[in-house]
């Protein structure tokens, strides 16, 4: 049998679709040999790789309140972000403990970006998973960057929305990339300062992702249909979960067949 890898992409609240996708895979008897994640994909992927069940993840996400992970920064300019990251790190610690990548039940890696060099940073091995997932999920300007090993680390989606090469590097023969952001949609008006900035990021990200997909070419590119759901708002989570579940079920038999040697 060929080895299966899941590349779980970035996407804020739309990333809840990853949990629905994983449930569909489990119900179809499909379990990945490797997982790699970026941003929200790193959160879901790491928890699953650590042994957290789909049911536990769904309950945790649906019970989560903004104040559970958001702690206002006393000095926005000094701390380089609107929010500190202590609450987010503490919440990740609840799910992951202080496990290293080597202690996970499924081989896993995640992606962050070093603001100093602009380079992509891939974590696995002896690093503490919760620290690396925190870095992978620290949206620039929103969450305080993580300082470690001479690096200033932020959200992996800044450079790599879909960690396809990363899961192949772990050993995957067949790669299923779950892109919860999908193609760029027409924006809703009116714009304000926040939506102008986020729209700029979305436009750049969409262009870079399409270019990379032409080079990396996953065996399956799954894009759950969530319509105009915003990745920046914590609502419509059930819609995201259902979309991930649906796209997983629709492709389960094809994925199974691809693993036959």
N, C-alpha and C positions, 0 to 999 in steps of 0.2 A: 504493500500500500504506500502511496505517496504521502508525504508529510504536509499537513495543512496549516496555514498561517492566516491569522486575522489581522488586518491593518485597520485599526479603529481611529477615525479622523477627528479633528478638532471641530467645535461647533457650539460651544456654550450650552444653553438649555436644550437645543436640538439634539445634543449628544445623548439624551435619555433614550433616543431611538436605538442606541447600541444595546441597551438592556433588553428591549423587545426583540432585537435581532438574536441575541444570545439565547433567549427563551425559545425562539423558533428553532434554533439549531439544536438545543437540548432535546426538544420534543421530537426532532427528526433523527435523533441518535448520532448527531455530529458534534465532535469535540475537537477543538484546535490543539495542535501540537506546539504551536508558538503563537504569541500575541505581541504586537507592538502598538503603542498608542501615542497620540499627540493631543495635548491639552485635555479636553473633556474625555477624549478617547483613552488617554492615559489613566484617568481616574477610574473609569469603568473597567478597562483592561487589567489594571493592577489589582483591583478588588477581586475580579474573577480569577485571575492567576493565583491569588493568595488563598482561594478556596471559598470565597463568599458566594452564596447561592444567588441565583437570579431573583428569587423571591425576597431575599434579604436586601439586595441592592434596590429593588423597586420600592420596598417599604421605606428604606433609608432616604431615597430621593424624594418620595412623596410626602414624607414627614418633615423634610428639611425646610427651615425658615431662613430668610435672608440674614437675620441677626446671628444665626448659628455660625456663619462664615465671614461676616462683614464686621470689621472693627475699624472705625474711622481713625485716620492718621492725625495725630496732633499737629504735625508740621508737614503739610503736603509737599512743599518744595524740598525740605531736607530728606524726607522719607521716599521721595521720588514716585509717590503714588497717592491716590485718594484713600486707599485702605491699607492697613498693615496686613500681615499674613499669618499672625499668630493663631487666630481662630480657625483659619483654613487648615493650617498645619495640625492643630489639635484634633480637628474632625477627621483628617486623613489618618492620624495616629489611632483613632478609635477603630477604624476599619482595618488598617494594615499593621498596627503595632510598630515595632522597630525592625521588622524583617528586612534582610538584604535580598537582592535579586536572586541570589543563589539559594535562598530558602523558600522561594515560591514553588507552588505545585505545578505550574506551567511556565516554561521559559518565557520571559517577558523583557521588553526594553521600552524606553520612552524617550521622547525628543524634547529638548529645550534649545534656547538660543542664547548665546553669550553677547550681551549688549556691547561689551568692550571691543571684541574682535568682529562681531557680526556672524560668527561661525555657528553652525548647527552643532549641538552636543548630544550624543546618544549615550544613555545610561543603561548599564546592566552590571553584572558581576557583583562585587562586594559593597556597592553603594547601598545606603539605606533607601528603600523604595519610597517611603512617604516624603522624604526630602526631595527626591528627584521628581515625583509627581507634583509636588508643590511648585517646583520650578517650571515644569512643563505646563502648568495651569495658571501661571501668574501673568495675566493680561497686562501689557505695558501701560503704565499710567493709572491702572485700576488697582492692582495688587503690587505691593513692594517687591522688587526683585530679590532673588536669593543670592547672597554673597557666599561663595565657597570656592576653595582651591584657586583663588585668584581670578575667578570669573564672576560676572554679574548676570544671573540667569533669569530669563523670562519665557513666556509662552512659546511652546514649540511650533504652534500654528503660524508664527511669524515667518518661518522658513519652510515648514514641512507640514501641510495640512494632512496629508495621507502618508504614513510611514511605511511605504511599500518596500523600498530597498532595505529598510531596517528589519522587517520581518523575514525577508529573504536571507539576510545576513545571519539570522538565527538558525536557519536551516530549512525554511519552508520551500516545498516544491510547487505547491498550489497556493496562490494568494487571493484571498477575498478582501477587497478594500471596501469599507463601508464609509461612504462620503455623505455625512448628514447635512452638509451645507448645499451640495448640489450646484447646479448652474446658477449664475447670477440672474436675479429677477429684477424686473422694473421696480424702482423705488417708489414708496408712497410719499406724497407731499402733505404738509409743508416740512421744510428742513429747519432744524435748529443747529446750534454749534455741535451738540453731541452726535446728531444723526449725520452731519456733514463729515465728521471725523470717522465715524464707523463706516459710512458709505465708502469713503476713500480707502479704508482698509479692505473692505469687501471687494472692491473693484480690483485692487492690486492682487489680492489673494486669489481671486477667481482666475485672473490671467496667468499667474504663475502656476497654479494647479493644473490648468489645461495643458500648459507647455510640458510640465513634468509627466503628466499622464501619457503623453505621446512617447516619452522616453522609457518610462518604467513599466507601463502596460501590465496591470494586474490581470490575473486570469478571470476574475469577476469584479466588476465595479458596480456596487449596489448603492443606489441613491433613494433612500426612503422619501416618499412624497408627503411633505408636511405643509405644502402650500406656502403662504407668506408668513409662517410662524417666525418670530424674531428670535435669534440666538441670544439676544441681550436682555430678554425679559423672562423672568421665572414664572411662566404660566403656560397653559395648554400642554402640560407634561404628558397627560394621558394620550393626547393626539400624537405626540412624538413616539411614545412607547408603542402604540398601535401601528404606526407607520413602519417602525423597525421590525416589528413582528411580522407584518404583512410581507415585506420585501424578503425577509428570511424564509418564510414559508414558500413563497413563489419560486425561490431558487434552490431550495434544499435538495431536491432530487438531482439537479444538475451538478451541484457541488459534490454530492456523494459519488456520482458517476465519474467525475474528474479525478477522483482519488484512486480509482482502479488502476492497478499497474499492468 
